[in-house]
Structure formats: structure tokens, C-alpha cells
Amino acid sequence: MVFGALDALRTGIALFDTEDRLIYCNEHFRYVYRSFENVEQLVGMTYGEILEMIVEGGEIAGEEVIKEPESWIERRMARRFEMPPRPTIERLTDGRWIEVKDRPVKGLGLISLWQDVTGLKQSDLRLRDFLHGAADGLALWNQQDQLYLGNELFFDLFPEQARPELGSRFHDCATVLAKSAMEGDDVAVGYMLENWSEQHTRPVGSYVFQLPDGRWMMSRERRIRDGGTATVFTDITDLKNREQELILRGATLEETINELEMVQHKLEQQAVDAVGMAEALSLANDEVEHANRAKANFLRNISHELRTPLHTIIGFAELLQKPPAGEQGWDGHAEYARDILNSGHHLLRLVNRLLDLSRIDAGRYELSFSFDDLHLIVRDTLRLVRGSAQEADVVLIDETDDDLPAVMLDEQAIRQVMINLLSNAIKFTPAGGTVRVRSRRLDDGVEVSIKDNGVGIPAEVLPRLMRPFERYESNPYGKREGTGLGLAISRGLAELHGGSLSIESELGQGTRATLSLPLSQADDDSVSETPSRAAS
């Protein structure tokens, strides 16, 4: 069942034992490379032998793998056990890009995640090509004022021997340009740095200076959404020359100002366009970083969730096979069998959640609708979780409306949603706390809310909380935090009903989860009505 769930994922997953030999790979793994015609042929091969197969099949692009394939394999093998783990991205000869993440698992060997990132890579390359094709120099600084991206026109401003590297601070880069522009005059350098730095710290600022080769540059500073700064360097030499020509011709002051204002407006518009492009690149980078974090979290979570019950099953199975020394006739098998059964149930729950999430994402989750009494379903689920609440010393308060109308729903799906929401509320509520359940009728539906007075969730965490494998990692009450699948599945089931699931929270003030459902489905002809408690 576990491996069946992993086969449903569109990510290649491979497990290697402590001798570095492949012991399992899911079905999608065979589609990563053309050389993998049959996954069964890979089982038993070492990681190095699999890399040799890929190289011999001409799968990897690049001069290194062609001229020095042994060196490429050696480098890939060495990166697997780097800490912290870093992804490896390789370009294939068929034009795709593959990202490989390897993570050692203590006592089991290695878990490897193989992901096709062609779309993200192409998007990133297109944005970088657009950036380097800009008519102005452009530099992006992060919140620590460190350079993380710049185009060639930006780097060309610096002397050949003093070009900055990524990670250099703005002050250091400005100092190099100031010393070059002021030709070592310490007083002038200090004046330029003071004024330029002041403009750089403003939400919008600008500064004009002249390079040793005679060019005049205008730097325009603008704060971007991620908290960093974009600096646009525009060559205004023609503007300066034109200004001088107007003065020499004896043009009136008004004519000079008008012409300069027109040119200045044009430059400001160019700067705005460049900053917009920088923000688009910044947002694209955020999406790539989030995708990487989600994959890393998935690898960590699935490693933990599989490893813990598997260790229990293996350990107790060995004890069942051979009783403890000197304990002939020992009768501890029942206790070991119970631990094995509990671990098996844990794995089964994990598999079922993975399968549910896969079906919801693929649009293949089948619902069986009937008119049912939502009030009774809520009461049933409160009874099911009451034992957990008592163990955690949490009080459940039922304030639901007895007079709710019958709702067209899938009873099992809504029951699962309610259990997920109630379990989360109990988990993040302190001993002695309360979980309050309320319901009410809306104009065109019903609403059930679950409010706890627990730890609460920071505002910056809420937008990503219902994504798969996303969890709020801080639980001061020491209760187990789960896999990060419950809310994602609950939201998917609510939306399949034409409803919604929303989360409101404030740190230290508790959390409210609200499930909203319509009274009936939009397409009643497609609904198979079955007998229900509401009709009985």
C-alpha cells in the first residue's frame, strides 16, 4: 500500500540501502531517463552503476560528462552526503532539466528525489535573458543589502580588477565606484558615499555621478516587494552634453528646463519599467524557492513517517522470530504483535492520505452525495475525538444548531474533514483549554466553525498553511504535529462539495477554522441520492 501511494506521485523516488544498492524505486522513476526501460532491472544496482548507465546512454548534456565522465560521476557521488543537503540540477540531451535531491536516512541508507524542473528552469532563464537584454545597468540587493543579481552593464561600470562578486554589500560596491569616479580624492569620495547611501536607503531615490571615461551615470534606487532594493544605472551623457549645448547657445532658462524635464520624465519611466522587471524576477525566484522548500519538506516528512513504523515492525518481527536469551517459553508475543499492528495502522493512514491527496489533485476523487443531517455528523465526530480531548485535558464545547437544514453531501468525506479540523484544534490547545464548535444557517448554505484558544498561527504562515506538506512547526505543548496533509485534503474535499475552508488566527489568541457548504450541488442531475439519516 505504501509503495502504491508512492507510485501515484509524479516525482521519481528511489531508496538505497546502507550498501548503496537500490532496494526500491516508484513507477515514475522509470520516466526520468530513457535508459530506465524497466524499473525491475535497476533493483540491486549501486548508485554509481546507475550513474554509469545514464552516462553511457548519452542522457546528460555538457562538456564535462563527454570529456571526463569519471570526473562527473565522482562529483555527483560526493555531493550525495553533503550537509546540509544541496540539490543537483543537470541538463539532459533531450532538453529537459532534472533536479536530484539526496538525503541520508540513519540506519536505512539514502532516499533520493528526482524531479523534472524544466518549466521552472526555462522560466528562470527567460527572465534572466530579459534582464541581461535591458538597455540599462541593473543590480538587485537583498534585505541585507547584498548583491544577488546584476547584468553585464552593471558590472562594466567597475574597473576590470575590482568587479564585485555576488554577495558583495552595496557600501563596498559604491566605495569602489566612488574612488574610481573621484580618482582617490578622499574628501570627494566621502561626500559621494554619504549622499549616494542616503538616496539608496529611501523608498525612491536617485544620484548622478561621472565615470573616469567621461560618461555620466544616473543611479535610481527603488525598494521592491521582497524588502530588497533595485538599482538602475542609466547613461545620461547625451543629456548632459545637450544641457551644455543649450547653455552655450544662450538658450533661455525656461527652454532648458522644459527640455530637461521631458528627458527626465522619459528616464523615470525607463527606471519604473526596469524595477517592474526586477520585481517580476524576484517573484519568480520566490516561487522557485518555495517549490524547492516544499520538495525538501516532502522528502523529510516521508523519510520520518516511513522510518519510524518500519523500525518498529522490523525490530519486533526479529524478536518474534527469536525470543530473548534465557527466556524459553517467554510469552511476550502478544505485546510485540500489538506494536506491529499499531505501526501498520500508522502506515496505512499515511498511505490513505497520500492516495486521497493524489485523487483530489488529479480530479478523480469520487463522492457519493445524499441529503444528510450535518448536525448529527458534527455530534458523531465530537464523540469520536472526545477521548483524545480528555487525554490532552482539553474541553470540547458543542454549540451547534439543532435546527440545521438537510445538506447534500458525502457523509464520509465531511466526517473526515471534521475529524481533521477537531484533531488539529486539540493538538494546538494547552491543557485546560477549550475547543468550541458552532454552526449556523446561511442564505444559501450552512457553516460550521471550530475555535480553539491555543497557540495561534503567525500571519505570514497562514497563506501557505493549506498547501500539501506545509505545517506550522512550533507547538509549545509537545503534541505530535502530523504530516501536513490534513488541511490540504480537507480543503480539497470542501471545494469538491462546492464549498470552502478558511483559517483565521492570531498568534497567542487561538485559531478558527470555518467550513462552508451549499445546501445542494449545482448539478443535481449528477447527484445520486441515497437514503440518509436526515430523511429517516
C-alpha positions in Angstrom: 0.0 0.0 0.0 2.8 2.4 0.9 4.6 1.8 -2.4 1.3 2.0 -4.3 0.8 5.5 -2.9 4.4 6.5 -3.9 3.7 5.2 -7.5 0.8 7.7 -7.7 3.2 10.6 -7.3 4.7 12.4 -10.3 8.1 12.5 -8.7 10.8 9.8 -9.0 11.6 8.3 -5.6 14.5 5.8 -5.0 15.6 4.1 -1.8 19.1 2.9 -1.4 20.3 0.6 1.5 23.4 1.0 3.7 25.5 -0.7 1.0 24.4 1.9 -1.6 22.2 -0.5 -3.6 18.8 0.3 -4.9 16.1 -1.5 -2.9 13.0 0.3 -4.3 12.0 2.9 -6.9 8.5 4.1 -7.7 6.8 3.8 -11.1 7.6 7.5 -12.1 11.3 6.9 -11.6 11.5 5.0 -14.9 10.3 8.1 -16.9 13.2 10.2 -15.6 15.7 8.8 -18.1 15.3 6.9 -21.3 17.8 4.3 -20.1 15.4 3.1 -17.4 13.2 0.9 -19.6 12.3 -1.4 -16.7 12.5 -0.4 -13.0 13.0 -4.1 -12.0 16.4 -4.1 -13.8 17.6 -1.3 -11.6 16.9 -3.0 -8.2 20.2 -4.2 -6.7 22.3 -1.8 -8.7 24.5 0.7 -6.8 24.1 4.4 -7.1 27.3 4.6 -9.1 26.2 1.9 -11.5 23.0 3.8 -12.2 25.0 7.0 -12.9 27.3 5.0 -15.3 24.2 3.7 -17.1 22.9 7.2 -17.6 26.3 8.5 -18.9 26.7 5.5 -21.3 23.2 6.1 -22.6 24.1 9.7 -23.6 21.5 11.2 -21.3 23.5 14.1 -19.7 24.4 17.2 -21.7 27.6 19.2 -21.2 31.3 19.1 -22.0 32.4 17.6 -18.6 30.3 14.4 -18.9 31.6 13.9 -22.5 35.3 14.6 -22.0 35.6 13.4 -18.4 32.7 11.1 -17.5 34.5 9.6 -14.5 35.1 13.1 -13.0 31.4 13.9 -13.4 30.3 10.6 -11.7 32.8 11.2 -8.9 31.5 14.7 -8.3 27.9 13.5 -8.3 28.7 10.7 -5.8 30.5 13.1 -3.5 27.6 15.6 -3.3 25.1 13.0 -2.0 26.3 13.2 1.6 27.0 16.9 1.8 25.5 18.6 4.9 23.3 20.5 4.6 21.9 18.6 1.5 22.0 20.6 -1.7 20.1 19.8 -4.9 21.9 18.9 -8.1 20.4 20.2 -11.4 21.5 18.6 -14.6 20.5 19.4 -18.2 19.6 16.3 -20.3 20.4 15.9 -24.0 16.6 15.9 -24.8 16.3 19.5 -23.5 14.8 18.6 -20.1 16.3 19.7 -16.7 16.3 17.2 -13.8 16.8 18.2 -10.1 18.1 15.4 -7.8 17.9 15.7 -4.0 19.6 13.1 -1.9 19.0 12.7 1.8 20.8 10.2 4.1 18.5 8.3 6.5 20.1 7.0 9.6 20.0 3.2 9.7 18.3 2.8 6.3 20.7 4.3 3.7 19.6 7.0 1.3 16.4 8.5 -0.1 16.7 10.2 -3.5 14.1 12.5 -5.1 14.2 13.0 -8.9 12.1 15.9 -10.2 11.6 17.4 -13.7 12.1 21.1 -13.3 12.2 22.0 -17.0 9.3 24.6 -16.7 10.8 26.4 -13.7 14.3 26.4 -15.3 13.0 27.7 -18.6 11.1 30.5 -16.9 14.1 31.5 -14.9 16.4 31.5 -18.0 13.8 33.6 -19.9 13.7 36.2 -17.1 17.5 36.3 -16.9 17.8 36.7 -20.7 15.3 39.6 -20.5 17.3 41.2 -17.6 20.6 41.0 -19.5 19.0 42.4 -22.6 17.9 45.5 -20.8 19.3 48.9 -22.1 20.4 50.0 -18.6 22.6 48.5 -15.9 20.6 46.7 -13.2 21.6 45.4 -9.7 19.3 43.7 -7.2 20.2 43.8 -3.5 18.5 41.6 -0.8 17.3 42.8 2.6 20.8 42.6 4.0 21.9 45.0 1.1 23.9 42.2 -0.5 24.1 41.9 -4.3 22.3 38.8 -5.6 21.9 39.6 -9.3 23.3 42.1 -11.8 23.6 42.3 -15.5 26.7 42.9 -17.7 26.0 46.7 -18.0 26.2 46.9 -14.2 29.5 45.0 -13.9 31.0 47.1 -16.7 30.8 50.2 -14.6 33.6 48.8 -12.4 37.4 48.7 -13.1 38.3 45.3 -14.5 40.4 44.3 -11.4 37.7 45.4 -8.9 34.4 43.9 -10.2 32.1 42.9 -7.3 31.0 39.3 -6.7 27.5 38.1 -5.8 27.1 38.7 -2.1 29.1 42.0 -2.0 27.5 44.7 0.0 26.1 47.9 -1.5 28.5 50.1 0.5 31.5 48.2 -0.7 30.4 48.4 -4.4 29.6 52.1 -4.0 33.1 52.7 -2.5 34.8 51.2 -5.5 32.8 53.4 -7.9 33.3 56.5 -5.7 37.1 56.0 -5.6 37.2 55.4 -9.4 35.0 58.4 -10.1 36.8 60.8 -7.7 40.3 59.5 -8.6 41.3 59.0 -5.0 40.2 62.3 -3.5 39.2 61.1 0.0 37.0 64.2 0.7 35.1 63.9 -2.6 34.8 60.1 -2.1 33.3 60.6 1.4 30.9 63.2 0.1 29.7 60.9 -2.8 29.3 57.9 -0.5 27.3 59.9 2.1 24.9 61.3 -0.4 24.5 58.2 -2.5 24.0 56.0 0.6 21.2 58.3 1.8 19.4 58.0 -1.6 19.9 54.3 -1.5 18.1 53.9 1.8 15.0 55.8 0.6 11.9 54.0 -0.9 12.7 56.0 -4.1 16.0 57.9 -4.7 18.5 58.9 -7.4 22.1 60.0 -7.6 24.2 61.4 -10.5 28.0 60.8 -10.9 30.6 60.8 -13.7 32.9 57.9 -14.5 36.6 58.3 -15.3 36.0 57.7 -19.0 33.8 60.8 -19.1 30.4 59.1 -19.1 27.6 60.5 -16.8 25.5 58.0 -14.9 22.3 58.3 -13.0 21.5 55.7 -10.4 17.9 55.3 -9.4 17.1 53.4 -6.3 13.7 51.8 -5.6 12.5 49.4 -2.8 10.9 46.2 -4.1 8.3 43.9 -2.6 10.7 41.4 -1.0 12.2 44.1 1.1 15.4 44.5 -1.0 16.4 47.3 -3.4 16.7 47.6 -7.2 19.3 50.0 -8.6 19.0 51.1 -12.2 22.1 52.8 -13.8 21.2 54.9 -16.9 23.8 56.6 -19.1 22.8 60.3 -19.2 25.9 61.5 -21.1 23.8 62.7 -24.0 21.5 64.6 -21.7 24.5 66.3 -20.0 26.0 67.2 -23.4 22.7 68.5 -24.6 22.4 70.6 -21.4 25.8 72.1 -22.0 25.0 72.8 -25.7 21.8 74.7 -24.6 23.7 76.7 -22.2 26.5 77.6 -24.7 23.9 78.5 -27.3 22.4 81.0 -24.9 19.0 79.3 -24.8 16.6 80.7 -22.2 16.4 79.1 -18.8 12.8 78.1 -19.4 13.6 76.2 -22.7 16.4 74.4 -20.9 14.2 73.4 -18.0 11.3 72.2 -20.3 13.6 70.0 -22.3 15.4 68.6 -19.3 12.0 67.8 -17.7 10.9 65.9 -20.7 14.1 63.9 -20.8 13.9 63.3 -17.0 10.3 62.0 -17.4 11.5 59.6 -20.0 14.3 58.4 -17.7 11.9 58.0 -14.8 9.6 55.8 -17.0 12.6 53.7 -18.0 13.5 53.2 -14.4 9.9 52.2 -13.4 9.9 49.6 -16.3 13.3 48.2 -15.1 12.1 47.9 -11.5 8.9 46.2 -12.6 11.1 43.7 -14.5 13.2 43.3 -11.3 10.1 42.6 -9.2 8.9 40.0 -11.7 12.2 38.2 -11.4 12.0 38.5 -7.6 8.6 36.9 -7.6 9.7 34.1 -9.9 12.7 33.4 -7.6 10.3 33.2 -4.6 8.2 30.6 -6.5 11.3 28.5 -7.3 12.5 28.8 -3.7 9.0 27.7 -2.4 8.9 24.7 -4.8 12.4 23.7 -3.5 11.3 24.1 0.1 8.1 22.1 -0.5 10.1 19.2 -2.1 12.6 19.3 0.8 9.8 19.2 3.3 8.2 16.3 1.5 11.5 14.3 1.5 12.0 15.0 5.2 8.4 14.2 6.2 8.1 11.0 4.2 11.5 9.8 5.5 10.4 10.3 9.1 6.9 8.8 8.6 8.2 5.7 6.8 11.3 5.2 9.0 9.7 5.2 12.5 7.0 2.5 12.0 9.3 0.4 9.7 11.9 0.3 12.5 9.2 -0.9 14.9 7.9 -3.5 12.5 11.4 -4.8 11.7 12.6 -4.8 15.3 9.6 -6.6 16.8 9.4 -9.1 13.9 13.0 -10.1 14.7 12.1 -10.6 18.4 9.1 -12.7 17.4 11.4 -14.8 15.2 13.8 -15.4 18.1 12.8 -14.9 21.8 15.2 -13.2 24.3 18.2 -15.3 25.5 17.3 -17.3 28.6 13.6 -16.7 28.2 12.4 -20.1 26.9 8.6 -20.2 26.9 8.5 -16.5 27.2 5.1 -15.1 26.2 5.7 -11.5 25.0 4.5 -12.1 21.5 1.1 -10.5 22.1 2.6 -7.2 23.1 5.0 -7.2 20.1 2.2 -8.1 17.7 0.2 -5.2 19.1 3.1 -2.8 18.4 3.5 -4.2 14.9 -0.3 -3.8 14.3 -0.2 -0.1 15.5 2.8 0.7 13.2 1.0 -1.0 10.3 -2.1 1.1 11.0 0.0 4.3 11.1 1.5 3.4 7.7 -2.0 2.6 6.3 -3.3 6.0 7.5 -0.3 7.7 5.8 -0.9 5.8 2.6 -4.6 6.6 2.6 -3.9 10.3 3.0 -1.4 10.2 0.2 -3.9 8.4 -2.1 -6.7 10.9 -1.1 -4.4 13.9 -1.9 -3.4 12.3 -5.2 -7.0 11.7 -6.3 -8.1 15.2 -5.3 -5.3 16.8 -7.2 -6.0 14.6 -10.3 -9.8 15.3 -10.1 -10.5 11.6 -9.6 -11.9 11.6 -6.1 -15.5 10.1 -6.3 -18.2 11.4 -3.9 -21.5 9.8 -3.1 -24.0 12.6 -2.3 -27.1 12.3 -0.2 -29.2 14.7 1.8 -27.9 14.4 5.3 -28.1 16.0 8.7 -24.9 17.9 9.2 -25.7 18.5 12.9 -25.7 14.7 13.6 -22.4 14.3 11.7 -20.8 17.0 13.8 -22.1 15.3 17.0 -20.7 12.0 15.9 -17.2 13.4 15.2 -17.2 15.2 18.6 -17.9 11.8 20.2 -15.1 10.2 18.2 -12.4 12.7 19.3 -13.6 13.1 22.9 -11.2 10.5 24.1 -8.2 12.4 22.5 -9.5 15.6 24.1 -9.7 14.1 27.5 -6.2 12.7 27.3 -5.0 16.2 26.4 -7.1 17.8 29.1 -9.0 19.9 26.5 -12.7 20.7 27.0 -15.0 20.3 23.9 -17.9 22.7 23.9 -20.8 21.9 21.5 -22.8 25.0 20.5 -24.1 23.7 17.2 -27.6 24.5 16.0 -30.1 21.6 16.3 -32.3 23.1 13.6 -29.9 23.0 10.6 -31.5 22.1 7.2 -30.5 18.9 5.4 -27.5 19.3 3.2 -26.5 17.5 0.0 -23.1 16.0 0.9 -20.8 12.9 1.0 -21.1 11.8 4.7 -17.7 10.0 4.9 -15.8 13.0 3.2 -17.4 15.6 5.6 -16.8 13.3 8.6 -13.1 13.1 7.6 -12.9 17.0 7.3 -14.4 17.4 10.7 -12.1 14.9 12.4 -9.1 16.6 10.8 -10.2 20.1 12.0 -11.0 18.9 15.5 -7.8 16.9 15.8 -5.8 20.0 14.8 -7.6 22.2 17.3 -7.0 19.7 20.2 -3.3 19.3 19.2 -2.6 23.0 19.4 -4.6 23.8 22.5 -3.0 23.8 26.0 -4.1 21.6 28.9 -7.2 23.2 30.5 -8.0 25.0 27.2 -11.3 24.8 25.2 -12.3 23.9 21.7 -15.7 25.5 20.8 -17.8 24.1 17.8 -20.6 26.3 16.4 -22.9 26.0 13.4 -25.4 28.4 11.7 -27.5 28.6 8.6 -26.6 30.9 5.7 -28.8 32.3 3.0 -27.7 29.5 0.6 -25.9 27.0 2.8 -24.6 26.1 6.2 -21.4 26.9 8.2 -19.5 25.1 10.9 -16.7 26.8 12.8 -14.2 25.3 15.2 -12.5 27.8 17.6 -9.7 27.0 20.0 -7.8 29.2 22.4 -4.4 27.6 21.7 -1.0 28.9 20.5 -2.3 30.6 17.3 -0.6 30.9 13.9 1.6 33.8 12.7 0.1 35.9 9.9 3.0 35.1 7.5 2.3 31.3 7.8 -1.4 31.4 7.1 -1.3 31.8 3.3 0.7 28.6 2.8 -0.8 26.5 5.6 -3.2 24.5 3.4 -0.6 23.5 0.9 0.4 19.8 1.0 3.2 19.0 3.5 3.2 22.6 4.9 3.0 22.7 8.7 3.3 25.2 11.5 6.5 23.7 13.1 6.1 25.4 16.6 3.9 23.5 19.0 4.8 24.5 22.6 2.5 21.8 24.1 4.7 19.0 22.9 2.0 17.2 20.9 2.8 15.3 17.7 2.4 17.6 14.7 1.4 15.2 11.9 2.4 15.0 8.2 1.0 18.3 6.9 -1.6 16.6 4.7 -4.8 17.0 6.8 -5.7 20.6 5.9 -4.8 20.2 2.2 -7.1 17.2 2.0 -9.9 19.0 4.0 -9.8 22.0 1.7 -9.9 19.8 -1.4 -12.9 17.9 -0.1 -14.7 21.1 0.8 -14.1 22.5 -2.7 -15.4 19.3 -4.3 -18.7 20.0 -2.4 -18.8 23.5 -3.9 -17.9 24.9 -0.5 -14.8 26.3 1.1 -12.5 26.0 4.1 -10.9 29.1 5.7 -8.5 29.6 8.6 -8.3 32.7 10.8 -5.7 33.0 13.5 -3.7 35.4 15.6 -0.5 34.5 17.5 -1.3 33.8 21.1 -5.1 34.2 20.6 -6.1 30.8 19.1 -7.4 29.7 15.7 -10.8 29.5 14.0 -11.4 27.0 11.1 -14.6 27.6 9.2 -16.2 25.0 6.8 -18.9 26.4 4.5 -21.2 24.1 2.4 -24.0 24.8 0.0 -27.4 23.3 0.7 -27.4 21.3 -2.6 -25.0 20.7 -5.5 -25.1 22.9 -8.6 -25.8 20.0 -11.0 -28.5 18.0 -9.2 -28.8 15.6 -12.2 -25.3 14.2 -11.5 -26.0 13.6 -7.8 -27.1 10.1 -6.8 -29.3 10.4 -3.8 -29.1 7.7 -1.2 -31.1 7.1 2.0 -29.8 9.3 4.8 -30.4 10.0 8.5 -32.0 13.3 7.5 -34.7 11.5 5.5 -35.3 8.8 8.1 
